[in-house]
Amino acid sequence: MSAYTTPSQIAQRQLAYFEGKHVLVAGEAEDLFPLELVEHCESVSVFTTNYGYYRQVKPHAALNCYFGAEFTEKTQADMVLLYWPKAKAEAEFLLSMLMSKLGKDTEIIVIGENRSGVRSIEKMFKPYGPITKFDSARRCSFYWGQCTEQPEPFSLDDWYKTYQVSYNEQDLIIKSLPGVFSHGEFDIGSKLLLDTLPKLKGKVLDFGCGAGVLGTVMATTNPDITLEMCDISALAVASSQQTLLANGLKGNVFASDVYSDCSDDYQFIISNPPFHSGLDTSYSATETLLADAPTKLKKQGELLIVANSFLKYIPIIQQAFSNCETLNKTNKFAIYAGCKA
């Protein structure tokens, strides 16, 4: 059983493409295949918008690792290895940024599962130059291409989608980058959670903040709170920062791999937690969020989450807090609360 994801396994079959190159790895990378590339390449850099992956690769001195919403570093890279992301809009975003940064003559290898829509690269790469599929196995595809046209300049500001949400007769501006949860719409689960929240006070954490809808509403309706917002995605962190700015609000927005960068003195932890990792369903981050919540809360502090009704979160909250209350329920969503003694 390989320690690599399927896309990495197909890239491993094609190591000759990477020989002697300065490779920049980007997109939905999840394993340590870039370390193997070091043996074949002049240099290997990793640019990721995922803070969890950044923490995984950062300790390896052989790799140059960068985390953020935009790749701005000086680089020798002459080849991009793009792991196809789950959101097509995010692939367009990364292509525009990286081709603009690296410029004409840059080679690109794109790998991804067929069910993720990786075939879209054939049309998407046309403005930059030719791209061809050279291998496919285990329902994955391997493309090689080259940027032969001068790419358009890239500006992060151009990629924010701006939309309005109304809550309790207040209009709020939401700014969202591609691939960020709540991209362009008000999530029904988030609305149910907001409808159910008690009066907030003290230090409040919006966990998994996405585009910043929850935090913005909470800060607007509870102006005295000290708001913190975190997410594993740099694109979400940048989106939430812009959303707060657009609404004239203050808050500390930061990247965190579950609670890796969070403090331990919250009065409230509020979350519409994610349960997707890549294409597959993953509950591990949410289970850690629930199980470890008491260590991040003050005495009498509360955790409130919204979840799909079918998810078995009650026993985890019960075990962590010795209590779990269902505060609200529809046929699709439930609001659960745990209170620290």
Number of C-alpha atoms within 10 A of each C-alpha: 3 7 10 14 15 18 26 23 17 21 25 16 12 14 13 11 16 21 15 13 20 20 27 25 23 24 23 21 26 20 14 16 18 22 16 12 20 20 14 17 18 15 18 26 23 22 23 25 23 24 20 17 20 21 15 12 21 15 11 12 9 15 18 16 19 20 19 18 20 20 17 12 9 8 14 15 19 16 25 29 24 22 22 27 24 21 16 18 15 19 24 16 18 21 22 18 21 23 25 19 20 20 19 17 17 19 23 24 23 24 31 28 23 17 11 16 14 22 20 14 21 15 10 15 18 14 13 23 18 15 21 14 16 12 15 17 14 11 12 21 21 24 22 18 24 20 23 16 15 14 20 14 11 16 11 12 9 8 15 16 14 16 14 14 15 11 15 8 7 11 12 19 19 28 27 30 30 21 19 22 20 19 21 18 13 18 14 12 19 21 16 17 24 19 12 16 16 8 8 17 15 15 18 26 29 24 26 27 32 31 28 32 27 25 29 28 22 21 20 17 15 15 14 13 18 18 24 22 29 27 26 24 26 24 25 33 30 25 28 32 22 23 23 25 16 15 15 10 16 15 19 14 23 20 27 22 19 21 20 12 11 18 12 13 17 26 24 24 25 25 23 23 22 18 17 13 13 15 12 9 10 13 16 14 17 19 18 13 22 24 18 17 24 25 15 22 23 17 14 13 21 22 26 23 23 26 22 18 14 10 11 11 19 17 13 18 25 17 13 19 21 13 16 20 14 14 15 16 17 11 8 11 19 20 24 21 22 26 24 19 12
